Amino acid sequence: MDNHGLGSWTARRAAMSPGRTALIFEGRRVSFTELHERVLRLASALRTAGVRQGDRVAYLGPNHPAFVETMFATWMLGGVFVPLNFRLTGPEVAYQMRHSGAVALIQAQPASAAASIKVDLSAYEVFIATGSPEPIDVPVSLDDTACILYTSGTTGHPKGAILTHGNIIWNCYNLLVGVDVASDEVTLVSAPLFHVAALNQCLLPTFLKGGTSVIMPGWDVDGCFDAIAEHRVTWMFGVSTMYAGLSQSPRWATADLSSVRSLMTGGASVPEALIRVYQARGLAFCQGYGMTETAPGATFLEARESREHVGSAGLPVFFADVRVSSDLADADPGSGSGSGPGEVLVRGPNVTPGYWNDPQATAAAFSDGGWFRSGDLAVVDAGGHFRIVDRTKDMYISGGENVYPAEVEAAIFEHPAVSEAAVIGVADEKWGEVGRAFVVPRQGFDLEPRDVPEFLSGRLAKYKIPVYVDVVGELPRTGSNKVKKAPLRDLPLPDRARP
């Protein structure tokens, strides 16, 4: 087979485990053989419509088997897959289509973006039926571009991170070293597939091992509990807001979670209090760290270490090097003994070669020696475990002291009436900057702004306690469920909350 990339995977899996279930969606099971034939037909139809090797093919819509089929069909043709965030506005989608130069768009919702080939999901089955099931084998190497994944873009236009076939495959290897993914795995894919974690940390490693992916159209607490019970889910990924929603549900105490072998999280620091809630249920709660540009795994905390190192993002993944650096000079391990946080740098076969059509951003992202600059701050203990402190851009300085919002957010989360929290720095005449907290109360609980600084008094140094507190109904989010702090910075200040 000349296709040495991801486009060969459906054929290889269909040959090895033809009758096993590859996907479950809304009660319908799709075997590896059926999936391979559908991918072949879709690839054939796309080629007949004009898609050629190197062309970009986009997908716009919630989680659906058509996402998986479009992705593999694109790779089978030697094309580049561009998964789009379906929560974006029309102009944002149009920009990413234009910037990527996508020639085809499979869409579950109407979009004004220009594309020479457009297929709505309502006409998707008719389109597939026009294709042939004859084998397709286009030469593809591991260095060829597989995906363009657009970063969250909280300010300005997002950048299109390139991931090669090799980047993604090496990430799968790293994941399989850190997690004991089995061939009988039943993986719940509930986070959006356009996000690198759901795609590369869940669906593709499960596919590689011949397991089953249960695809949810979107996140829903009750739907998650139902899926775990119905399909005996063994593994899932989520961000902290998803896990908080499960643990705060009335169903939490009685839900049957006996099938679940491990839970994985990433995307942002997870409050230790939340991790302990899951550990109290006897669940292995594994935290990792990464980013779109590292496909995404950079560090990982294996299940056997999850209790001893609560809150840690773990050790560098097997096939990559990760270090913490200050001005590109390695910080000493064991920050508690004097060294401060430094920027996380990553180098390895899972790291992006750069950004699509953006040589300036590519050059700025790498330091000497090919190290990718994450923009994230971390400390490393004497055992080499990484603990992510915050984004460099989120840190603020109050009275000459560095304040890391993630630490403050974790402390606020321990308040029994708090569901979520986000902290930013705001200008202050006396201290330079002070904290402002946006806090979402738990359902059925009353929370006043003054409650937060009162709760934090004695738990955090005084300069870390937010001066301003907003009690809000929800927090703005990116498509990958991370909190978007840029809109929060534009809001007028409330009255001071400090007692």
Phi and psi in degrees as a GROMACS rama.xvg file:
@    title "Ramachandran Plot"
@    xaxis  label "Phi"
@    yaxis  label "Psi"
@TYPE xy
-81.2576  -18.9975  ASP-2
-84.3754  103.213  ASN-3
-95.0224  8.58507  HIS-4
-101.708  -160.738  GLY-5
-69.1167  -19.5111  LEU-6
-67.3586  -13.8371  GLY-7
-89.6147  -6.96127  SER-8
-67.4025  -37.0761  TRP-9
-66.1032  -37.7584  THR-10
-65.7022  -43.633  ALA-11
-66.6388  -41.2785  ARG-12
-69.9437  -38.7152  ARG-13
-63.0136  -33.4851  ALA-14
-73.1235  -37.3084  ALA-15
-83.4815  -36.042  MET-16
-143.233  65.1033  SER-17
-59.3616  -40.1678  PRO-18
-91.6118  -7.168  GLY-19
-73.6369  154.032  ARG-20
-80.9528  123.826  THR-21
-89.582  -45.1184  ALA-22
-134.215  146.747  LEU-23
-126.789  127.896  ILE-24
-142.783  119.58  PHE-25
48.4513  45.6744  GLU-26
86.4925  -11.7844  GLY-27
-95.7173  131.549  ARG-28
-99.8251  138.089  ARG-29
-122.775  121.291  VAL-30
-77.5047  165.727  SER-31
-62.9276  -35.6276  PHE-32
-65.7772  -46.1851  THR-33
-63.6503  -42.0245  GLU-34
-61.9515  -43.5865  LEU-35
-61.6508  -42.384  HIS-36
-65.636  -39.9412  GLU-37
-66.3605  -39.1511  ARG-38
-64.1726  -41.796  VAL-39
-59.4295  -46.3216  LEU-40
-64.6536  -40.7422  ARG-41
-65.863  -43.5994  LEU-42
-60.2081  -42.7795  ALA-43
-62.3303  -43.7112  SER-44
-65.117  -39.9408  ALA-45
-65.9416  -40.8187  LEU-46
-64.5654  -41.4379  ARG-47
-62.4919  -34.5704  THR-48
-75.569  -13.0483  ALA-49
124.131  0.0500959  GLY-50
-73.212  130.597  VAL-51
-124.299  169.578  ARG-52
-56.5069  133.003  GLN-53
90.1819  -14.1496  GLY-54
-69.6949  151.045  ASP-55
-96.1459  133.041  ARG-56
-122.545  125.128  VAL-57
-105.882  155.126  ALA-58
-130.419  133.911  TYR-59
-131.775  114.684  LEU-60
158.719  167.786  GLY-61
-64.7968  172.182  PRO-62
-54.4834  132.064  ASN-63
-165.804  150.152  HIS-64
-55.1747  -27.7984  PRO-65
-61.9428  -30.1886  ALA-66
-60.0071  -49.8656  PHE-67
-63.6633  -43.2838  VAL-68
-66.554  -41.6038  GLU-69
-63.9939  -41.5287  THR-70
-60.7704  -52.4025  MET-71
-67.8266  -35.9743  PHE-72
-63.9867  -40.6133  ALA-73
-61.5259  -46.1421  THR-74
-67.1955  -33.3501  TRP-75
-62.6773  -32.6992  MET-76
-86.8995  -0.197562  LEU-77
77.5074  20.0909  GLY-78
-90.6252  -177.686  GLY-79
-115.982  123.922  VAL-80
-87.5908  133.649  PHE-81
-124.557  92.1458  VAL-82
-78.242  127.087  PRO-83
-105.127  146.443  LEU-84
-75.1998  114.588  ASN-85
-71.9197  -8.73582  PHE-86
-87.4571  -4.12579  ARG-87
-71.7503  158.411  LEU-88
-76.8158  167.019  THR-89
-55.0869  -48.956  GLY-90
-61.9842  -34.9776  PRO-91
-67.5056  -42.4029  GLU-92
-63.1609  -44.2572  VAL-93
-59.8509  -39.0556  ALA-94
-62.5593  -46.648  TYR-95
-67.7165  -35.8841  GLN-96
-63.5746  -44.4029  MET-97
-68.3821  -43.6776  ARG-98
-65.2693  -40.3535  HIS-99
-77.4783  -20.7035  SER-100
71.8192  29.8282  GLY-101
-61.6953  134.804  ALA-102
-98.4932  -16.6212  VAL-103
-136.056  147.689  ALA-104
-140.45  119.308  LEU-105
-96.6528  122.604  ILE-106
-134.525  140.575  GLN-107
-94.7112  -6.5635  ALA-108
-145.268  146.393  GLN-109
-59.9738  139.224  PRO-110
-137.718  143.232  ALA-111
-83.8  0.190402  SER-112
-64.579  142.869  ALA-113
-80.1134  136.331  ALA-114
-159.131  138.737  ALA-115
-70.4777  -24.271  SER-116
-125.211  118.817  ILE-117
-128.525  130.902  LYS-118
-130.433  116.659  VAL-119
-79.8011  149.905  ASP-120
-60.9965  -25.9239  LEU-121
-64.6323  -25.1416  SER-122
-110.515  9.38792  ALA-123
-63.9578  -45.9943  TYR-124
-64.7666  -37.9788  GLU-125
-64.0219  -40.0037  VAL-126
-63.8666  -45.9356  PHE-127
-60.8886  -38.9788  ILE-128
-63.2142  -20.0135  ALA-129
-78.3623  -12.4854  THR-130
-87.0824  163.389  GLY-131
-99.3918  146.753  SER-132
-86.9534  10.5943  PRO-133
-67.6634  144.168  GLU-134
-58.8194  145.279  PRO-135
-125.235  128.862  ILE-136
-138.513  95.9016  ASP-137
-100.862  134.658  VAL-138
-61.5785  123.951  PRO-139
-138.184  133.203  VAL-140
-106.582  167.06  SER-141
-67.324  -19.9113  LEU-142
-86.3966  -7.09408  ASP-143
-73.131  149.017  ASP-144
-69.4884  129.773  THR-145
-101.777  -41.1902  ALA-146
-139.645  152.667  CYS-147
-119.652  115.351  ILE-148
-113.537  119.948  LEU-149
-83.4847  130.541  TYR-150
-70.6805  165.966  THR-151
-55.1086  -36.4486  SER-152
62.2731  54.3638  GLY-153
-69.6181  -21.4679  THR-154
-135.824  137.037  THR-155
68.185  -168.268  GLY-156
-77.2303  141.777  HIS-157
-69.7247  156.694  PRO-158
-98.1609  147.336  LYS-159
-95.2308  99.9238  GLY-160
-73.9912  129.565  ALA-161
-87.1148  131.42  ILE-162
-122.14  126.593  LEU-163
-83.8681  168.997  THR-164
-59.0787  -40.2804  HIS-165
-64.2945  -42.5507  GLY-166
-53.2002  -48.3511  ASN-167
-70.6921  -40.8084  ILE-168
-65.9705  -43.179  ILE-169
-64.2544  -34.9546  TRP-170
-62.9078  -40.6516  ASN-171
-60.4242  -41.9825  CYS-172
-60.4212  -45.1338  TYR-173
-60.4302  -40.8882  ASN-174
-65.6171  -42.7725  LEU-175
-69.4184  -24.9225  LEU-176
-71.6401  -39.3378  VAL-177
-84.0616  -26.6584  GLY-178
-122.672  134.097  VAL-179
-81.0045  67.4868  ASP-180
-68.8854  130.105  VAL-181
-110.378  163.338  ALA-182
-69.3626  -17.3795  SER-183
-99.8955  17.9707  ASP-184
-62.1588  140.226  GLU-185
-120.876  102.615  VAL-186
-101.421  127.677  THR-187
-88.3967  117.346  LEU-188
-102.469  92.6824  VAL-189
-111.446  -22.3285  SER-190
-76.4005  157.744  ALA-191
-65.2575  134.197  PRO-192
-70.5196  -18.0888  LEU-193
-71.9568  -10.4306  PHE-194
-90.4451  138.037  HIS-195
-60.8444  -30.3652  VAL-196
-70.186  -48.4314  ALA-197
-62.0566  -38.3069  ALA-198
-74.9932  -55.0057  LEU-199
-92.1563  -19.2787  ASN-200
-99.5542  -14.3557  GLN-201
-122.844  -68.0243  CYS-202
-62.8852  -50.7526  LEU-203
-69.8723  -42.6398  LEU-204
-62.0613  -37.4343  PRO-205
-63.1186  -43.6657  THR-206
-61.2157  -44.5889  PHE-207
-58.9183  -38.0814  LEU-208
-84.7564  -6.30528  LYS-209
82.9514  20.688  GLY-210
-85.8715  -174.403  GLY-211
-111.212  132.492  THR-212
-105.325  120.884  SER-213
-93.6425  112.224  VAL-214
-96.7639  122.427  ILE-215
-97.2618  136.41  MET-216
-58.9819  -32.9499  PRO-217
-165.661  169.882  GLY-218
-72.5666  133.938  TRP-219
-155.18  123.202  ASP-220
-58.9988  -52.4491  VAL-221
-64.8833  -38.1944  ASP-222
-62.062  -34.9088  GLY-223
-66.6522  -48.7588  CYS-224
-58.3197  -41.7459  PHE-225
-63.7265  -43.1618  ASP-226
-66.0692  -40.18  ALA-227
-61.356  -43.5083  ILE-228
-69.5658  -43.6824  ALA-229
-72.603  -41.2178  GLU-230
-105.282  0.264088  HIS-231
55.1572  56.6404  ARG-232
-60.0213  136.972  VAL-233
-106.536  -20.6908  THR-234
-154.198  141.344  TRP-235
-154.244  159.026  MET-236
-115.228  146.341  PHE-237
-159.732  163.077  GLY-238
-98.0045  170.742  VAL-239
-59.6042  -36.3038  SER-240
-65.2714  -31.863  THR-241
-69.5854  -46.326  MET-242
-67.9435  -34.3797  TYR-243
-63.8286  -40.9236  ALA-244
-61.4217  -40.1553  GLY-245
-65.0131  -46.9497  LEU-246
-69.9084  -21.911  SER-247
-95.4797  0.288363  GLN-248
-75.933  147.699  SER-249
-61.1529  -19.377  PRO-250
-82.6054  -10.9567  ARG-251
-57.3218  -47.2418  TRP-252
-64.9575  -30.698  ALA-253
-110.647  -3.2409  THR-254
-63.5322  138.647  ALA-255
-83.6554  105.365  ASP-256
-112.475  19.9064  LEU-257
-66.2394  -21.1932  SER-258
-79.5417  -19.3868  SER-259
-74.5391  121.499  VAL-260
-89.1837  -40.2894  ARG-261
-155.569  151.462  SER-262
-119.478  139.305  LEU-263
-125.128  141.938  MET-264
-140.267  161.543  THR-265
-177.915  -168.866  GLY-266
93.7636  -32.405  GLY-267
-167.346  161.19  ALA-268
-60.5549  138.854  SER-269
-105.471  129.556  VAL-270
-56.6204  135.753  PRO-271
-60.6435  -33.2443  GLU-272
-60.7474  -36.8423  ALA-273
-70.4213  -41.0498  LEU-274
-59.1756  -41.8345  ILE-275
-68.0037  -28.8742  ARG-276
-60.251  -41.1095  VAL-277
-74.687  -38.1076  TYR-278
-65.2623  -30.1515  GLN-279
-65.0646  -22.9341  ALA-280
-88.5462  5.27885  ARG-281
78.7315  20.0759  GLY-282
-98.5694  138.652  LEU-283
-79.5202  113.563  ALA-284
-111.354  104.569  PHE-285
-106.189  126.998  CYS-286
-105.536  140.898  GLN-287
-131.39  172.623  GLY-288
-135.046  139.712  TYR-289
-177.423  -169.791  GLY-290
-156.869  167.342  MET-291
-51.9512  -42.0798  THR-292
-70.6354  -12.0486  GLU-293
-111.775  14.8434  THR-294
72.0177  14.5986  ALA-295
-113.24  -5.62041  PRO-296
-68.3178  127.314  GLY-297
-119.508  -44.1851  ALA-298
-131.779  159.585  THR-299
-154.68  141.315  PHE-300
-104.387  110.665  LEU-301
-69.4683  156.883  GLU-302
-55.8471  -38.6539  ALA-303
-66.2914  -18.1047  ARG-304
-106.84  1.09146  GLU-305
-67.1398  -28.047  SER-306
-83.2927  -37.5066  ARG-307
-73.0355  -27.7912  GLU-308
-123.716  52.3756  HIS-309
-58.4073  130.536  VAL-310
89.6884  -10.6703  GLY-311
-79.0993  146.796  SER-312
-88.4735  3.8404  ALA-313
90.2936  -159.421  GLY-314
-104.952  162.689  LEU-315
-55.8889  141.128  PRO-316
-62.0525  162.319  VAL-317
-60.43  -46.8517  PHE-318
-103.837  57.2645  PHE-319
-167.257  158.057  ALA-320
-112.52  135.654  ASP-321
-134.338  134.361  VAL-322
-141.835  159.659  ARG-323
-104.606  129.272  VAL-324
-133.587  144.807  SER-325
-120.165  114.447  SER-326
54.3163  36.4993  ASP-327
67.5584  13.5341  LEU-328
-108.862  123.911  ALA-329
-54.5989  131.93  ASP-330
-77.3721  149.627  ALA-331
-70.8918  142.598  ASP-332
-60.8485  152.74  PRO-333
81.5168  64.3592  GLY-334
-60.8857  -24.6419  SER-335
-63.6773  -17.396  GLY-336
-96.728  14.3315  SER-337
135.202  -30.6395  GLY-338
-80.8477  141.26  SER-339
-91.8508  178.497  GLY-340
-62.2899  150.214  PRO-341
-137.301  169.551  GLY-342
-75.3606  140.652  GLU-343
-80.5931  126.396  VAL-344
-116.897  140.982  LEU-345
-131.922  139.891  VAL-346
-143.072  132.512  ARG-347
166.117  177.728  GLY-348
-70.6407  -8.75828  PRO-349
-91.832  -2.40994  ASN-350
-89.949  134.123  VAL-351
-51.4927  145.496  THR-352
-78.2324  -10.7507  PRO-353
149.352  -162.999  GLY-354
-109.437  142.641  TYR-355
-63.1939  123.211  TRP-356
52.09  38.5624  ASN-357
-146.564  72.132  ASP-358
-62.9549  -29.6416  PRO-359
-67.3205  -45.5548  GLN-360
-66.9035  -35.1677  ALA-361
-63.0533  -47.4208  THR-362
-62.5633  -38.2871  ALA-363
-70.9657  -21.0561  ALA-364
-82.0591  -13.6793  ALA-365
-119.574  141.59  PHE-366
-100.751  178.735  SER-367
-57.088  139.303  ASP-368
89.6502  5.63991  GLY-369
78.8176  20.8832  GLY-370
-82.3858  128.874  TRP-371
-81.3213  130.399  PHE-372
-90.7032  115.812  ARG-373
-78.474  -30.3322  SER-374
80.2928  4.09264  GLY-375
-104.348  148.352  ASP-376
-104.309  140.25  LEU-377
-147.329  159.918  ALA-378
-117.957  154.926  VAL-379
-126.245  129.748  VAL-380
-85.0274  179.182  ASP-381
-62.693  -23.6076  ALA-382
-88.831  1.55167  GLY-383
89.3289  5.25748  GLY-384
-78.1987  134.843  HIS-385
-91.3353  140.648  PHE-386
-129.087  114.358  ARG-387
-74.5551  127.194  ILE-388
-91.6576  -51.5132  VAL-389
178.821  177.041  ASP-390
-75.7214  143.903  ARG-391
-59.2275  -35.217  THR-392
-76.4261  -17.2281  LYS-393
-89.5475  -22.4367  ASP-394
-63.0204  142.102  MET-395
-132.005  164.792  TYR-396
-117.584  119.568  ILE-397
-117.86  114.803  SER-398
60.1507  32.737  GLY-399
84.8009  -1.41133  GLY-400
-106.056  135.444  GLU-401
-70.8749  134.133  ASN-402
-121.96  127.827  VAL-403
-106.045  108.473  TYR-404
-52.2551  -34.1637  PRO-405
-59.825  -37.0544  ALA-406
-66.0768  -42.5503  GLU-407
-67.9649  -41.1454  VAL-408
-60.9753  -41.4696  GLU-409
-64.0001  -37.9683  ALA-410
-68.5247  -40.6505  ALA-411
-63.7855  -37.8367  ILE-412
-60.4207  -24.1621  PHE-413
-72.0296  -13.1249  GLU-414
-65.7161  130.025  HIS-415
-63.1599  -18.8532  PRO-416
-97.1417  2.55561  ALA-417
-101.236  129.583  VAL-418
-94.5038  -43.0989  SER-419
-149.351  159.75  GLU-420
-151.106  146.094  ALA-421
-137.029  135.467  ALA-422
-123.69  136.149  VAL-423
-130.112  165.561  ILE-424
-98.252  138.622  GLY-425
-127.69  153.842  VAL-426
-64.682  144.215  ALA-427
-145.642  132.448  ASP-428
-62.7337  -36.9367  GLU-429
-84.5196  -46.55  LYS-430
-102.553  -1.51194  TRP-431
88.1042  -60.239  GLY-432
-145.447  149.311  GLU-433
-135.761  169.347  VAL-434
-86.4106  147.349  GLY-435
-129.951  123.379  ARG-436
-108.101  135.502  ALA-437
-109.357  118.985  PHE-438
-123.442  130.369  VAL-439
-101.432  120.302  VAL-440
-75.7468  152.283  PRO-441
-68.9904  149.26  ARG-442
-59.5937  130.844  GLN-443
87.8636  0.156315  GLY-444
-111.941  144.537  PHE-445
-95.4159  138.873  ASP-446
-142.939  126.538  LEU-447
-106.736  150.406  GLU-448
-52.8942  -39.929  PRO-449
-67.835  -18.7444  ARG-450
-63.9054  -32.3856  ASP-451
-69.2725  -54.8936  VAL-452
-62.6326  -32.2254  PRO-453
-63.0997  -41.6646  GLU-454
-67.0511  -36.5866  PHE-455
-79.7867  -19.0162  LEU-456
-60.2796  123.949  SER-457
90.6291  -17.6059  GLY-458
-95.0381  -32.045  ARG-459
-129.065  154.6  LEU-460
-57.7939  150.038  ALA-461
-58.4728  -38.0185  LYS-462
-69.1515  -16.512  TYR-463
-87.6241  -17.0858  LYS-464
-75.3827  125.895  ILE-465
-58.6204  137.019  PRO-466
-81.6116  -32.3819  VAL-467
-115.79  140.509  TYR-468
-135.884  126.985  VAL-469
-111.064  124.954  ASP-470
-92.5781  116.786  VAL-471
-126.483  162.909  VAL-472
-79.7789  -29.136  GLY-473
-160.616  167.068  GLU-474
-111.505  143.971  LEU-475
-67.4353  143.084  PRO-476
-134.184  153.839  ARG-477
-80.6311  175.043  THR-478
-64.1144  -22.4717  GLY-479
-94.2282  14.8793  SER-480
74.8887  10.7346  ASN-481
-78.5281  149.764  LYS-482
-70.7911  133.193  VAL-483
-94.6633  111.105  LYS-484
-88.7485  -19.3437  LYS-485
-57.6279  -46.0315  ALA-486
-63.683  -29.45  PRO-487
-67.2303  -33.2945  LEU-488
-69.3172  -18.2448  ARG-489
-89.0296  -5.96977  ASP-490
-81.7893  144.947  LEU-491
-65.4463  150.423  PRO-492
-73.9633  140.831  LEU-493
-82.9328  -175.997  PRO-494
-68.0609  153.893  ASP-495
-63.1339  140.114  ARG-496
-102.363  -13.6657  ALA-497
-64.7637  126.979  ARG-498
